[in-house]
């Protein structure tokens, strides 16, 4: 486990999205268990933005 301290919610979302992406790059068959509700919205927003821009 890695503890990451971020300055704001946008940075938290980006750090989580980066972690998702690294996991999928390392293991394309990985199964991700993701939270529901409003808590994961910043990470989902960052992750989907990266998918749209290709980054």
C-alpha positions as CSV (number, residue, x, y, z in Angstrom):
1,X,0.0,0.0,0.0
2,X,1.1,3.5,-0.8
3,X,0.0,6.6,1.1
4,X,-0.1,9.7,-1.1
5,X,-0.8,13.2,0.4
6,X,-2.4,15.5,-2.1
7,X,-3.0,19.3,-1.8
8,X,-6.6,19.2,-3.1
9,X,-9.4,17.0,-4.3
10,X,-8.4,17.4,-8.0
11,X,-4.9,16.1,-7.2
12,X,-6.5,13.2,-5.3
13,X,-8.6,12.4,-8.4
14,X,-5.6,12.6,-10.7
15,X,-3.4,10.4,-8.4
16,X,-6.2,7.7,-8.2
17,X,-6.7,7.8,-12.0
18,X,-2.9,7.5,-12.6
19,X,-2.9,4.5,-10.2
20,X,-5.8,2.8,-12.1
21,X,-4.0,3.4,-15.4
22,X,-0.7,2.0,-14.1
23,X,-2.5,-1.1,-12.9
24,X,-4.2,-1.7,-16.2
25,X,-1.0,-1.1,-18.1
26,X,0.8,-3.7,-15.9
27,X,-2.0,-6.2,-15.9
28,X,-4.6,-5.7,-18.6
29,X,-6.8,-8.5,-17.1
30,X,-6.9,-6.8,-13.7
31,X,-10.2,-6.6,-12.0
32,X,-10.8,-3.2,-10.3
33,X,-13.2,-2.9,-7.4
34,X,-14.3,0.7,-7.4
35,X,-16.4,2.6,-4.9
36,X,-19.8,4.1,-5.9
37,X,-21.5,7.3,-4.9
38,X,-19.9,10.7,-4.9
39,X,-16.6,9.8,-3.3
40,X,-14.9,8.5,-6.4
41,X,-16.2,11.2,-8.8
42,X,-12.9,13.2,-8.9
43,X,-10.9,10.0,-9.8
44,X,-13.5,9.0,-12.4
45,X,-13.5,12.4,-13.9
46,X,-9.7,12.4,-14.2
47,X,-9.7,8.9,-15.6
48,X,-12.3,9.6,-18.2
49,X,-10.7,12.8,-19.2
50,X,-7.4,10.9,-19.8
51,X,-9.3,8.4,-21.9
52,X,-10.8,11.1,-24.1
53,X,-7.5,12.9,-24.6
54,X,-5.4,9.7,-24.9
55,X,-3.2,10.6,-22.0
